[in-house]
Amino acid sequence: GGRVTLTARARVRVLAAASEPAPANSAAALATDRFEKFMRDQDANRARAEAEAGGDPAYPPTARQQAETVLAEGAAPVMPATPQIRVGVAALVRSSTHPGCILLHRRLGRGATEGLGIGRYGLPGGHLEYGEEWAACARRELLEEAGVETFELELGTVTNAVSSRIGAPPGEDFHYLCVFLRCSIAEEPRYLEPDRATEWEWHPWDDLPSPLDARLGQLKRSGFNPFISSGSSL
């Protein structure tokens, strides 16, 4: 945005041409006019740049200037929120003491990420952590939520649960990659998280309670049977 400096030779030529008497429409007069216009444009551009730098409302800063200002001040730029695809691991827990049943509880919710399951019956489980194996996630969640260790852990199925709607409230706009693992326990689950869910309940797979978590409901409607082994031990 600064003034362009002419070389000494160029300036001498322009001034010499301007000092020679000539008709108004001569080449010298035209060169002088062009030079003067060029210098006026340079002054106007510099004034505009100075006004922008000074916060003149007539020249609001551009997006690039705003970003440069944020970075210069050492603040992290605020990025717009983007929808995230989450990976969830859920355990289809079985027990010889409760034949034909799976373990469920009704989530109470704690935080925005749990909006999807609030007030609905769902399976024990949670989000897969970075670098974590599916089986390790299921075992961790069962210990944290129910205080039990599992055995006969195997892959049940993987589903793509999507319900995307622009402007939807929490719980109605989601995209989950759901990993369902079959497992068995030899003891009764303990009630360890009263702030997050109701007590554990055993329910027949053929007669699940309502309302169901959307991801579990999708699995049930698909015809999946948690009591038919896949043979894929983990």
Sequence and secondary structure as in RCSB ss.txt:
>XXXX:A:sequence
GGRVTLTARARVRVLAAASEPAPANSAAALATDRFEKFMRDQDANRARAEAEAGGDPAYPPTARQQAETVLAEGA
APVMPATPQIRVGVAALVRSSTHPGCILLHRRLGRGATEGLGIGRYGLPGGHLEYGEEWAACARRELLEEAGVET
FELELGTVTNAVSSRIGAPPGEDFHYLCVFLRCSIAEEPRYLEPDRATEWEWHPWDDLPSPLDARLGQLKRSGFN
PFISSGSSL
>XXXX:A:secstr
       HHHHHHHHHHHHS   TTSHHHHHHHHHHHHHHHHHHHHHHHHHHHTT TTS   HHHHHHHHHHTT 
          EEEEEEEEE TTSTTEEEEEEB   SGGGGGGTTSEE SEEE  TT  HHHHHHHHHHHHH    
EEEEEEEEEEEEE  TT  TTSSEEEEEEEEEEE SS      TTTB   EEEEGGG  SSB HHHHHHHHTT  
TTS    B 
